[in-house]
């Protein structure tokens, strides 16, 4: 059973999300709030699998909320188009996925389940904005800070594959290694670059030139959300 906590400033939206998710098989909503500080305290205490959070106009405070919640729970953001800078900052802070507010109930449920197990979901409608945000940043900005030069050739292969949208199984098949070895490489990479979650490998790879920004939807470990395209 996947436990979910809802963080949204609008009470009607919180009620709707709680009713929707609470009625879905395999999901249990353990609480809700419209206050970020309270969400941080509760997520630290209850440790829900996923915190579903309003990601529109996050700002500095909202990004810090994502960072603090991500220490104990996965974060899935409801984020409208037009907030590319906030979305990119949230991705770097450890957010596990983004979906548009007009996502269907089935797609939202699938996204929650995917994020809960550590996969990444990014709606195609947001992908282009994230790519533009990547392109606006100088290449290599994190290399010295996070130790790109400490990665082995194989680890660079793995992080490139992760950022390109391959699952662990696909990486194992293409690199002719065992899935458990892929997991080991990912764990080592996270330690070396000072990241907490797999999703943070994506901006790192783009910023350091390991992957060239493309125009295709980014999808890591979960099916694309077709209705959000």
Secondary structure, DSSP 8 states (H G I E B T S, - for coil): -EEEEEE-S-HHHHHHHHHHHHTSTTEEEEEEES-HHHHHHHHHHH--SEEEEE-TT-HHHHHHHHHHHTTTSEEEEE--TT-HHHHHHHHHHT--EEE-TT--HHHHHHHHHHHHTT-BEE-HHHHHHHHHHHHTS-TTTTHHHHTGGGS-HHHHHHHHHHHTT--HHHHHHHHT--HHHHHHHHHHHHHHHT-SSTTHHHHHHHHTTSS---SS---BSS---GGG-
